[in-house]
Amino acid sequence: MSDYSIIIADDHAMMREGIRIILNEMNGLAVLGEAGDGLELLRLLKKTVPDMVILDISMPGLRGIEVAREIKNRYPDIHILMLSMHKSEEFLCMALAAGAQGYLLKEDSGNELLNAVQKIRKGETYLSKKLVANFSSSILSICRGNYEATISPLTHRERQVLKMIAEGKTDRQISDLLCISVRTVHRHHANIRNKLNLKHTADLVRYAISQGYVDNI
């Protein structure tokens, strides 16, 4: 059985070295190369295609989220483990919506990295334990990419309303833009909450981000 090949992309050389040292502890893993930013990583992938990219979410030049999308467009079979300092659910959902199979907090990488790599190698999704502990079950299901959860039960009009909610528009602004009454906006808002079983506006925003509504409607 051939080694599971990995490329490390992080703008901090010491971080890359630390990750390489940890990966070298396990047989069956092979580090093919390193990149210091997103553009360098994409150039490297033209020469060698690994099984996994361990990708920093905050890199100069091209952000990790953008790089992840580009990788999935060009090389859909590459697994992506996102490394991040961000503990917010929004960043996690954006990462997984971009195609990442895992999201690991940098502060936990020393303890969880090998486990994350092994789980993703088996086809599973890995989320940092600290984030999982703070997630509601509905948001966790959405961000994990659960098939039933990600099939939108919303109508086109409800998706339009949700998009505008996520963009921070008021009910009056939504009413004016869609040429409907404020009462109708309220009804759509209530239907969206009931269908998604999400009570808080912040959860609606996270759902909209995870589904790509903010960019795609």
Residue pairs with C-beta under 8 A, 6 or more apart in sequence:
1 28
3 28
3 29
3 30
4 28
4 29
4 30
4 51
4 52
4 117
4 121
5 30
5 31
5 32
5 50
5 51
5 52
6 23
6 29
6 30
6 31
6 32
6 50
6 51
6 52
6 53
6 54
6 117
7 31
7 32
7 33
7 34
7 35
7 41
7 44
7 45
7 48
7 50
7 52
7 53
7 54
8 16
8 19
8 20
8 31
8 33
8 34
8 35
8 53
8 54
9 34
9 35
9 36
9 37
9 38
9 40
9 41
9 53
9 54
9 55
9 56
9 59
9 64
9 67
10 16
10 19
10 34
10 36
10 54
10 55
10 56
10 59
10 83
11 36
11 37
11 56
11 59
11 60
12 56
13 36
15 56
15 83
15 106
16 34
16 36
18 109
18 110
19 54
19 109
19 113
20 31
20 34
22 109
22 110
22 113
22 114
23 29
23 31
23 113
23 114
23 117
24 31
25 114
26 114
26 117
29 117
32 48
32 50
33 44
33 48
33 50
35 41
35 44
36 59
37 59
37 60
37 61
37 62
38 59
38 61
38 62
38 63
38 64
38 66
38 67
38 70
39 61
39 62
41 53
41 55
41 67
42 62
42 67
42 70
42 71
42 74
45 53
45 71
45 74
45 75
45 78
49 75
49 78
50 78
51 78
51 79
51 121
52 78
52 79
52 80
52 81
52 117
52 120
52 121
53 71
53 78
53 79
53 80
53 81
54 81
54 83
54 117
55 64
55 67
55 68
55 71
55 80
55 81
55 82
55 83
55 100
56 64
56 82
56 83
56 84
57 63
57 64
57 65
57 82
57 83
57 84
57 85
57 86
57 91
57 95
58 64
58 84
58 85
58 86
59 67
62 70
64 82
64 84
64 95
65 94
65 95
65 98
66 98
68 80
68 82
68 95
68 98
68 99
68 100
69 98
69 99
71 78
71 80
71 99
72 78
72 80
72 98
72 99
79 101
79 102
79 120
79 121
80 99
80 100
80 101
80 102
81 100
81 101
81 102
81 103
81 104
81 116
81 117
81 120
81 126
82 95
82 100
82 102
82 103
82 104
83 104
83 105
83 106
83 109
84 91
84 92
84 95
84 103
84 104
84 105
84 106
85 105
85 106
85 107
86 92
87 105
87 130
87 131
89 131
89 134
89 135
89 139
89 143
89 206
90 205
90 206
90 209
91 103
92 103
92 127
92 131
92 143
93 139
93 142
93 143
93 206
93 209
93 210
94 209
94 210
95 103
96 103
96 125
96 143
96 144
96 145
96 210
97 209
97 210
97 211
97 212
101 120
101 124
101 125
101 126
102 116
102 119
102 120
102 125
102 126
102 127
103 126
103 127
103 128
103 131
104 112
104 113
104 116
104 126
104 128
105 128
105 130
105 131
108 128
108 129
108 130
112 126
112 128
112 129
115 126
116 126
119 125
119 126
120 126
125 144
125 145
127 140
127 143
127 144
132 140
135 143
136 203
138 149
138 196
138 197
138 198
138 203
139 198
139 203
139 206
139 207
141 149
142 149
142 150
142 206
142 207
142 210
142 211
143 206
143 210
150 210
150 211
152 159
152 211
153 195
153 196
154 162
154 192
154 195
154 196
157 178
157 188
158 188
158 191
158 192
158 195
159 213
159 217
160 178
160 217
161 174
161 178
161 185
161 188
161 189
161 192
162 192
162 204
162 207
162 208
162 213
163 208
163 213
163 214
163 217
164 173
164 174
164 177
164 178
165 174
165 189
165 192
165 201
165 204
165 205
165 208
166 204
166 205
166 208
166 209
166 213
166 214
167 214
169 177
171 182
171 185
171 186
171 189
172 182
174 180
174 185
175 181
175 182
175 184
175 185
178 185
192 204
193 199
193 204
196 203
196 204
196 207
198 204
198 207
208 214
